[in-house]
């Protein structure tokens, strides 16, 4: 069980970083928004883990490559959009996009694709697939919700530059994901 907790923490890092960026981009973030972000990120982390475990190792190689390319593209797009939005002169364009369901869903998918591969390896641990998926999803939920609230606090003080930095972080996560897959080949 200890190993699955460590795996859950490592998988939650990208989702938490993305949630922090959402909080930074939305200084008016409310507690219910933080919970919503946590549900999206945690749900996708747990769901992708379960899906990976059910899909088996045969499909894992294909999911890993395709998922890395998709995550790279999505995170580059969303991060770039966040940077451009932060630098635009209108207040409205900077405050609403990152809490749209479409944007949250894209971030949740992009940051949870590595959980798909982890789901395959869960079969080799002493923990059942559903327990592992619940721990991974629950960890991502808690850390993402807390991260979005932290990002909101930072965003209130340094909104424009924190948003630029947040967008760059999202793009960096995308680059990290694609480099990991390219180095594995």
Secondary structure by P-SEA (a helix, b strand, c coil): caaaaaaaaaaaaaaaaaaaaaaaacccccaaaaaaaaaaaaaaaaaaaaaaaaacccaaaaaaaaaaaaaaaaaaaaaaaaaaaaacccccccccccccaaaaaaaaaaacaaaaaaaaacccccccaaaaaaaaaaaaaaaaaaaaaaaaaaaaaccaaaaaaaaaaaaaaaaaaaaaaaaac
